[in-house]
Amino acid sequence: MSDTTPATTWLTQEAHDRLQAELAHLTGPGRLEITQRIDAARQEGDLKENGGYHAAKDEQGKMEARIRQLEQLLREAQVGQAPAAASGVVAPGTVVSATVNGSMKMRFLLGSREAVGTTDLDVYSERSPIGSAVLGKKKGDTASYTAPNGKELSVVVDDVEAYAG
């Protein structure tokens, strides 16, 4: 898929609120806590051999990366329900039942794990190999994609339904 336009991430109000609360925690109490841990470790002396200091700095880096990820997601996301795709058409927010390579049955949600929170379904991005292959397909359509191991796989869309979350 050579489309360079980023796909819109749709968030329910609940998912938006949950991610906003996580961001507020990380930018407030989370930053304060990690700063205090770094300061305490710095006071222990030689920073070259201070494992606590280095661990806290690593955690700070991961936390700052998560903050940037959340800020971008919340800035670009649309809150509400994704526009209803034509009935039976694979789109973000749909659950796809498919047969891969003629025998492997799969059932997955096309969308973002961030948007759905917890679900027992596997979640694939519409930018993933299988997601981009089935995007826009209807029940009975066949597509192919290249798996991460380099193998070309066929996929038949068996059913498409709206995600009921």
Secondary structure, DSSP 8 states (H G I E B T S, - for coil): ----S----EE-HHHHHHHHHHHHHIIIIIHHHHHHHHHHHHTTS-STT-HHHHHHHHHHHHHHHHHHHHHHHHHH-EES-----STTB--TTEEEEEEETTTEEEEEEES-HHHH-S-SSEEE-TTSHHHHHHTT-BTT-EEEEE-TTS-EEEEEEEEEEE---
